[in-house]
Amino acid sequence: MICPKCGKNAKVLESRPNEDGSTRRRYECQTLHRFTTVDGVWLTDEAKHEKQRAYALKARTARQANKEKQNDRT
């Protein structure tokens, strides 16, 4: 990693996962500047809505299958 202040090489001091699945890393460069980066994947609003629609469809399909099984038993 390159320091955004001076452009020199930086080493990782600390790396830890966040609750949202991203990773937070603390760096220190050769001239002792410290900075933090966060690495992760964030969904766009459109992708979030698509994921919600897919989940709702899957849940609806599962409910329908359960109803059909119950009807077959009676």
Biopython code that builds the backbone (N, CA, C, O; Angstrom):
import numpy as np
from Bio.PDB.StructureBuilder import StructureBuilder

atoms = [
    (1, "MET", "N", (0.848, -1.165, 0.000)),
    (1, "MET", "CA", (0.000, 0.000, 0.000)),
    (1, "MET", "C", (0.900, 1.236, 0.000)),
    (1, "MET", "O", (1.965, 1.242, 0.617)),
    (2, "ILE", "N", (0.466, 2.258, -0.685)),
    (2, "ILE", "CA", (1.200, 3.513, -0.776)),
    (2, "ILE", "C", (0.504, 4.553, 0.110)),
    (2, "ILE", "O", (-0.723, 4.660, 0.108)),
    (3, "CYS", "N", (1.283, 5.301, 0.850)),
    (3, "CYS", "CA", (0.752, 6.345, 1.732)),
    (3, "CYS", "C", (0.125, 7.461, 0.890)),
    (3, "CYS", "O", (0.762, 7.964, -0.036)),
    (4, "PRO", "N", (-1.122, 7.853, 1.201)),
    (4, "PRO", "CA", (-1.754, 8.925, 0.423)),
    (4, "PRO", "C", (-1.141, 10.304, 0.694)),
    (4, "PRO", "O", (-1.327, 11.222, -0.106)),
    (5, "LYS", "N", (-0.419, 10.465, 1.800)),
    (5, "LYS", "CA", (0.174, 11.770, 2.128)),
    (5, "LYS", "C", (1.540, 11.972, 1.487)),
    (5, "LYS", "O", (1.814, 13.023, 0.908)),
    (6, "CYS", "N", (2.403, 10.950, 1.595)),
    (6, "CYS", "CA", (3.780, 11.137, 1.124)),
    (6, "CYS", "C", (4.177, 10.227, -0.036)),
    (6, "CYS", "O", (5.209, 10.457, -0.665)),
    (7, "GLY", "N", (3.381, 9.201, -0.332)),
    (7, "GLY", "CA", (3.669, 8.327, -1.455)),
    (7, "GLY", "C", (4.669, 7.226, -1.167)),
    (7, "GLY", "O", (5.091, 6.525, -2.087)),
    (8, "LYS", "N", (5.058, 7.056, 0.089)),
    (8, "LYS", "CA", (6.006, 5.993, 0.443)),
    (8, "LYS", "C", (5.249, 4.711, 0.810)),
    (8, "LYS", "O", (4.041, 4.733, 1.048)),
    (9, "ASN", "N", (5.981, 3.601, 0.851)),
    (9, "ASN", "CA", (5.379, 2.319, 1.197)),
    (9, "ASN", "C", (4.864, 2.320, 2.634)),
    (9, "ASN", "O", (5.455, 2.932, 3.523)),
    (10, "ALA", "N", (3.751, 1.622, 2.838)),
    (10, "ALA", "CA", (3.164, 1.524, 4.172)),
    (10, "ALA", "C", (2.951, 0.063, 4.508)),
    (10, "ALA", "O", (2.724, -0.763, 3.624)),
    (11, "LYS", "N", (3.025, -0.248, 5.792)),
    (11, "LYS", "CA", (2.804, -1.625, 6.236)),
    (11, "LYS", "C", (1.526, -1.676, 7.082)),
    (11, "LYS", "O", (1.119, -0.676, 7.673)),
    (12, "VAL", "N", (0.905, -2.855, 7.127)),
    (12, "VAL", "CA", (-0.318, -3.058, 7.891)),
    (12, "VAL", "C", (0.032, -3.185, 9.369)),
    (12, "VAL", "O", (0.869, -4.004, 9.750)),
    (13, "LEU", "N", (-0.613, -2.369, 10.196)),
    (13, "LEU", "CA", (-0.438, -2.458, 11.644)),
    (13, "LEU", "C", (-1.477, -3.382, 12.261)),
    (13, "LEU", "O", (-1.187, -4.136, 13.190)),
    (14, "GLU", "N", (-2.699, -3.310, 11.724)),
    (14, "GLU", "CA", (-3.820, -4.040, 12.309)),
    (14, "GLU", "C", (-4.838, -4.323, 11.213)),
    (14, "GLU", "O", (-5.070, -3.477, 10.348)),
    (15, "SER", "N", (-5.440, -5.494, 11.242)),
    (15, "SER", "CA", (-6.468, -5.867, 10.284)),
    (15, "SER", "C", (-7.570, -6.585, 11.046)),
    (15, "SER", "O", (-7.308, -7.522, 11.801)),
    (16, "ARG", "N", (-8.821, -6.132, 10.841)),
    (16, "ARG", "CA", (-9.927, -6.789, 11.554)),
    (16, "ARG", "C", (-11.198, -6.741, 10.724)),
    (16, "ARG", "O", (-11.412, -5.797, 9.963)),
    (17, "PRO", "N", (-12.040, -7.753, 10.865)),
    (17, "PRO", "CA", (-13.301, -7.775, 10.119)),
    (17, "PRO", "C", (-14.344, -6.874, 10.789)),
    (17, "PRO", "O", (-14.364, -6.731, 12.012)),
    (18, "ASN", "N", (-15.197, -6.279, 9.979)),
    (18, "ASN", "CA", (-16.328, -5.501, 10.474)),
    (18, "ASN", "C", (-17.575, -6.370, 10.446)),
    (18, "ASN", "O", (-17.579, -7.438, 9.835)),
    (19, "GLU", "N", (-18.630, -5.913, 11.106)),
    (19, "GLU", "CA", (-19.878, -6.677, 11.167)),
    (19, "GLU", "C", (-20.521, -6.853, 9.794)),
    (19, "GLU", "O", (-21.204, -7.849, 9.556)),
    (20, "ASP", "N", (-20.310, -5.892, 8.886)),
    (20, "ASP", "CA", (-20.937, -5.961, 7.569)),
    (20, "ASP", "C", (-20.157, -6.815, 6.569)),
    (20, "ASP", "O", (-20.512, -6.873, 5.392)),
    (21, "GLY", "N", (-19.096, -7.476, 7.035)),
    (21, "GLY", "CA", (-18.323, -8.353, 6.168)),
    (21, "GLY", "C", (-17.109, -7.685, 5.540)),
    (21, "GLY", "O", (-16.302, -8.354, 4.895)),
    (22, "SER", "N", (-16.972, -6.396, 5.716)),
    (22, "SER", "CA", (-15.806, -5.701, 5.175)),
    (22, "SER", "C", (-14.614, -5.867, 6.121)),
    (22, "SER", "O", (-14.765, -6.377, 7.232)),
    (23, "THR", "N", (-13.448, -5.442, 5.684)),
    (23, "THR", "CA", (-12.235, -5.549, 6.486)),
    (23, "THR", "C", (-11.625, -4.163, 6.664)),
    (23, "THR", "O", (-11.431, -3.434, 5.692)),
    (24, "ARG", "N", (-11.328, -3.806, 7.901)),
    (24, "ARG", "CA", (-10.700, -2.521, 8.224)),
    (24, "ARG", "C", (-9.217, -2.769, 8.482)),
    (24, "ARG", "O", (-8.847, -3.630, 9.280)),
    (25, "ARG", "N", (-8.375, -1.997, 7.792)),
    (25, "ARG", "CA", (-6.926, -2.145, 7.956)),
    (25, "ARG", "C", (-6.302, -0.812, 8.344)),
    (25, "ARG", "O", (-6.581, 0.218, 7.730)),
    (26, "ARG", "N", (-5.457, -0.843, 9.366)),
    (26, "ARG", "CA", (-4.681, 0.325, 9.795)),
    (26, "ARG", "C", (-3.270, 0.188, 9.231)),
    (26, "ARG", "O", (-2.653, -0.871, 9.341)),
    (27, "TYR", "N", (-2.770, 1.250, 8.633)),
    (27, "TYR", "CA", (-1.443, 1.261, 8.022)),
    (27, "TYR", "C", (-0.565, 2.332, 8.662)),
    (27, "TYR", "O", (-1.049, 3.290, 9.265)),
    (28, "GLU", "N", (0.743, 2.134, 8.509)),
    (28, "GLU", "CA", (1.706, 3.156, 8.892)),
    (28, "GLU", "C", (2.802, 3.168, 7.827)),
    (28, "GLU", "O", (3.343, 2.121, 7.473)),
    (29, "CYS", "N", (3.127, 4.360, 7.317)),
    (29, "CYS", "CA", (4.161, 4.456, 6.279)),
    (29, "CYS", "C", (5.532, 4.647, 6.911)),
    (29, "CYS", "O", (5.661, 4.736, 8.132)),
    (30, "GLN", "N", (6.543, 4.706, 6.069)),
    (30, "GLN", "CA", (7.931, 4.837, 6.531)),
    (30, "GLN", "C", (8.186, 6.156, 7.254)),
    (30, "GLN", "O", (9.092, 6.249, 8.083)),
    (31, "THR", "N", (7.382, 7.181, 6.936)),
    (31, "THR", "CA", (7.547, 8.478, 7.603)),
    (31, "THR", "C", (6.534, 8.664, 8.736)),
    (31, "THR", "O", (6.288, 9.783, 9.187)),
    (32, "LEU", "N", (5.947, 7.537, 9.193)),
    (32, "LEU", "CA", (5.065, 7.459, 10.364)),
    (32, "LEU", "C", (3.693, 8.107, 10.202)),
    (32, "LEU", "O", (3.049, 8.428, 11.200)),
    (33, "HIS", "N", (3.233, 8.307, 8.968)),
    (33, "HIS", "CA", (1.844, 8.710, 8.750)),
    (33, "HIS", "C", (0.969, 7.480, 8.960)),
    (33, "HIS", "O", (1.331, 6.385, 8.531)),
    (34, "ARG", "N", (-0.164, 7.648, 9.609)),
    (34, "ARG", "CA", (-1.104, 6.528, 9.794)),
    (34, "ARG", "C", (-2.394, 6.806, 9.045)),
    (34, "ARG", "O", (-2.861, 7.943, 8.980)),
    (35, "PHE", "N", (-2.962, 5.745, 8.476)),
    (35, "PHE", "CA", (-4.244, 5.869, 7.777)),
    (35, "PHE", "C", (-4.968, 4.527, 7.801)),
    (35, "PHE", "O", (-4.374, 3.488, 8.091)),
    (36, "THR", "N", (-6.246, 4.569, 7.495)),
    (36, "THR", "CA", (-7.111, 3.389, 7.549)),
    (36, "THR", "C", (-7.790, 3.195, 6.206)),
    (36, "THR", "O", (-8.164, 4.162, 5.542)),
    (37, "THR", "N", (-7.948, 1.933, 5.808)),
    (37, "THR", "CA", (-8.746, 1.609, 4.627)),
    (37, "THR", "C", (-9.814, 0.599, 5.034)),
    (37, "THR", "O", (-9.659, -0.132, 6.012)),
    (38, "VAL", "N", (-10.892, 0.573, 4.269)),
    (38, "VAL", "CA", (-11.964, -0.402, 4.477)),
    (38, "VAL", "C", (-12.176, -1.104, 3.146)),
    (38, "VAL", "O", (-12.488, -0.463, 2.143)),
    (39, "ASP", "N", (-12.007, -2.417, 3.137)),
    (39, "ASP", "CA", (-12.188, -3.215, 1.932)),
    (39, "ASP", "C", (-13.464, -4.030, 2.076)),
    (39, "ASP", "O", (-13.686, -4.674, 3.101)),
    (40, "GLY", "N", (-14.295, -3.999, 1.054)),
    (40, "GLY", "CA", (-15.518, -4.783, 1.096)),
    (40, "GLY", "C", (-16.314, -4.603, -0.176)),
    (40, "GLY", "O", (-15.920, -3.873, -1.086)),
    (41, "VAL", "N", (-17.438, -5.284, -0.217)),
    (41, "VAL", "CA", (-18.339, -5.207, -1.365)),
    (41, "VAL", "C", (-19.642, -4.589, -0.883)),
    (41, "VAL", "O", (-20.253, -5.072, 0.070)),
    (42, "TRP", "N", (-20.060, -3.525, -1.542)),
    (42, "TRP", "CA", (-21.316, -2.876, -1.211)),
    (42, "TRP", "C", (-22.233, -2.974, -2.412)),
    (42, "TRP", "O", (-21.812, -2.760, -3.549)),
    (43, "LEU", "N", (-23.496, -3.298, -2.152)),
    (43, "LEU", "CA", (-24.471, -3.434, -3.226)),
    (43, "LEU", "C", (-25.073, -2.080, -3.572)),
    (43, "LEU", "O", (-25.295, -1.246, -2.694)),
    (44, "THR", "N", (-25.335, -1.869, -4.855)),
    (44, "THR", "CA", (-26.063, -0.677, -5.267)),
    (44, "THR", "C", (-27.520, -0.836, -4.854)),
    (44, "THR", "O", (-27.946, -1.940, -4.514)),
    (45, "ASP", "N", (-28.285, 0.239, -4.878)),
    (45, "ASP", "CA", (-29.700, 0.153, -4.516)),
    (45, "ASP", "C", (-30.436, -0.828, -5.418)),
    (45, "ASP", "O", (-31.284, -1.590, -4.953)),
    (46, "GLU", "N", (-30.116, -0.812, -6.698)),
    (46, "GLU", "CA", (-30.772, -1.727, -7.636)),
    (46, "GLU", "C", (-30.464, -3.183, -7.280)),
    (46, "GLU", "O", (-31.357, -4.030, -7.319)),
    (47, "ALA", "N", (-29.224, -3.477, -6.939)),
    (47, "ALA", "CA", (-28.838, -4.838, -6.577)),
    (47, "ALA", "C", (-29.517, -5.266, -5.275)),
    (47, "ALA", "O", (-29.904, -6.427, -5.136)),
    (48, "LYS", "N", (-29.667, -4.336, -4.315)),
    (48, "LYS", "CA", (-30.358, -4.651, -3.066)),
    (48, "LYS", "C", (-31.807, -5.018, -3.327)),
    (48, "LYS", "O", (-32.322, -5.981, -2.758)),
    (49, "HIS", "N", (-32.478, -4.238, -4.202)),
    (49, "HIS", "CA", (-33.876, -4.522, -4.512)),
    (49, "HIS", "C", (-34.014, -5.855, -5.237)),
    (49, "HIS", "O", (-34.950, -6.610, -4.974)),
    (50, "GLU", "N", (-33.098, -6.147, -6.137)),
    (50, "GLU", "CA", (-33.128, -7.427, -6.854)),
    (50, "GLU", "C", (-32.951, -8.592, -5.882)),
    (50, "GLU", "O", (-33.627, -9.615, -5.997)),
    (51, "LYS", "N", (-32.046, -8.431, -4.932)),
    (51, "LYS", "CA", (-31.823, -9.473, -3.928)),
    (51, "LYS", "C", (-33.067, -9.671, -3.070)),
    (51, "LYS", "O", (-33.426, -10.804, -2.750)),
    (52, "GLN", "N", (-33.731, -8.567, -2.693)),
    (52, "GLN", "CA", (-34.951, -8.659, -1.899)),
    (52, "GLN", "C", (-36.068, -9.341, -2.690)),
    (52, "GLN", "O", (-36.812, -10.152, -2.139)),
    (53, "ARG", "N", (-36.187, -9.013, -3.989)),
    (53, "ARG", "CA", (-37.213, -9.653, -4.826)),
    (53, "ARG", "C", (-36.963, -11.155, -4.946)),
    (53, "ARG", "O", (-37.896, -11.955, -4.875)),
    (54, "ALA", "N", (-35.696, -11.532, -5.128)),
    (54, "ALA", "CA", (-35.361, -12.956, -5.242)),
    (54, "ALA", "C", (-35.677, -13.688, -3.941)),
    (54, "ALA", "O", (-36.188, -14.807, -3.970)),
    (55, "TYR", "N", (-35.376, -13.067, -2.804)),
    (55, "TYR", "CA", (-35.665, -13.678, -1.506)),
    (55, "TYR", "C", (-37.173, -13.828, -1.320)),
    (55, "TYR", "O", (-37.637, -14.866, -0.850)),
    (56, "ALA", "N", (-37.940, -12.800, -1.683)),
    (56, "ALA", "CA", (-39.402, -12.856, -1.542)),
    (56, "ALA", "C", (-39.988, -13.946, -2.436)),
    (56, "ALA", "O", (-40.893, -14.667, -2.017)),
    (57, "LEU", "N", (-39.482, -14.072, -3.659)),
    (57, "LEU", "CA", (-39.963, -15.112, -4.567)),
    (57, "LEU", "C", (-39.657, -16.499, -4.015)),
    (57, "LEU", "O", (-40.499, -17.395, -4.077)),
    (58, "LYS", "N", (-38.459, -16.676, -3.479)),
    (58, "LYS", "CA", (-38.077, -17.967, -2.909)),
    (58, "LYS", "C", (-38.970, -18.309, -1.713)),
    (58, "LYS", "O", (-39.407, -19.451, -1.572)),
    (59, "ALA", "N", (-39.241, -17.328, -0.856)),
    (59, "ALA", "CA", (-40.106, -17.557, 0.313)),
    (59, "ALA", "C", (-41.525, -17.893, -0.128)),
    (59, "ALA", "O", (-42.154, -18.790, 0.434)),
    (60, "ARG", "N", (-42.035, -17.176, -1.135)),
    (60, "ARG", "CA", (-43.386, -17.431, -1.638)),
    (60, "ARG", "C", (-43.479, -18.836, -2.224)),
    (60, "ARG", "O", (-44.462, -19.540, -1.989)),
    (61, "THR", "N", (-42.479, -19.246, -2.976)),
    (61, "THR", "CA", (-42.458, -20.580, -3.573)),
    (61, "THR", "C", (-42.422, -21.657, -2.487)),
    (61, "THR", "O", (-43.089, -22.684, -2.613)),
    (62, "ALA", "N", (-41.662, -21.434, -1.442)),
    (62, "ALA", "CA", (-41.577, -22.398, -0.343)),
    (62, "ALA", "C", (-42.922, -22.510, 0.373)),
    (62, "ALA", "O", (-43.351, -23.609, 0.725)),
    (63, "ARG", "N", (-43.582, -21.380, 0.586)),
    (63, "ARG", "CA", (-44.904, -21.416, 1.235)),
    (63, "ARG", "C", (-45.907, -22.178, 0.387)),
    (63, "ARG", "O", (-46.691, -22.967, 0.915)),
    (64, "GLN", "N", (-45.894, -21.952, -0.917)),
    (64, "GLN", "CA", (-46.808, -22.663, -1.809)),
    (64, "GLN", "C", (-46.533, -24.161, -1.789)),
    (64, "GLN", "O", (-47.468, -24.961, -1.791)),
    (65, "ALA", "N", (-45.261, -24.549, -1.771)),
    (65, "ALA", "CA", (-44.907, -25.968, -1.733)),
    (65, "ALA", "C", (-45.386, -26.594, -0.427)),
    (65, "ALA", "O", (-45.874, -27.725, -0.428)),
    (66, "ASN", "N", (-45.252, -25.873, 0.685)),
    (66, "ASN", "CA", (-45.724, -26.394, 1.968)),
    (66, "ASN", "C", (-47.235, -26.564, 1.977)),
    (66, "ASN", "O", (-47.742, -27.544, 2.523)),
    (67, "LYS", "N", (-47.956, -25.632, 1.387)),
    (67, "LYS", "CA", (-49.423, -25.733, 1.317)),
    (67, "LYS", "C", (-49.823, -26.945, 0.484)),
    (67, "LYS", "O", (-50.753, -27.667, 0.843)),
    (68, "GLU", "N", (-49.124, -27.169, -0.625)),
    (68, "GLU", "CA", (-49.434, -28.319, -1.482)),
    (68, "GLU", "C", (-49.180, -29.626, -0.754)),
    (68, "GLU", "O", (-49.954, -30.574, -0.892)),
    (69, "LYS", "N", (-48.093, -29.688, 0.028)),
    (69, "LYS", "CA", (-47.806, -30.897, 0.808)),
    (69, "LYS", "C", (-48.895, -31.145, 1.834)),
    (69, "LYS", "O", (-49.316, -32.284, 2.035)),
    (70, "GLN", "N", (-49.356, -30.080, 2.485)),
    (70, "GLN", "CA", (-50.420, -30.228, 3.470)),
    (70, "GLN", "C", (-51.716, -30.676, 2.829)),
    (70, "GLN", "O", (-52.442, -31.483, 3.410)),
    (71, "ASN", "N", (-52.028, -30.171, 1.639)),
    (71, "ASN", "CA", (-53.229, -30.566, 0.921)),
    (71, "ASN", "C", (-53.136, -32.017, 0.471)),
    (71, "ASN", "O", (-54.147, -32.720, 0.460)),
    (72, "ASP", "N", (-51.959, -32.478, 0.103)),
    (72, "ASP", "CA", (-51.781, -33.857, -0.325)),
    (72, "ASP", "C", (-51.965, -34.829, 0.839)),
    (72, "ASP", "O", (-52.404, -35.961, 0.634)),
    (73, "ARG", "N", (-51.642, -34.408, 2.034)),
    (73, "ARG", "CA", (-51.765, -35.270, 3.224)),
    (73, "ARG", "C", (-53.213, -35.472, 3.628)),
    (73, "ARG", "O", (-53.558, -36.501, 4.208)),
    (74, "THR", "N", (-54.060, -34.502, 3.328)),
    (74, "THR", "CA", (-55.469, -34.608, 3.739)),
    (74, "THR", "C", (-56.325, -35.243, 2.701)),
    (74, "THR", "O", (-57.529, -35.398, 2.905)),
]
sb = StructureBuilder()
sb.init_structure("model")
sb.init_model(0)
sb.init_chain("A")
sb.init_seg("    ")
for serial, (resi, resn, name, xyz) in enumerate(atoms, 1):
    if name == "N":
        sb.init_residue(resn, " ", resi, " ")
    sb.init_atom(name, np.array(xyz, "f"), 0.0, 1.0, " ", f" {name:<3s}", serial, name[0])
structure = sb.get_structure()
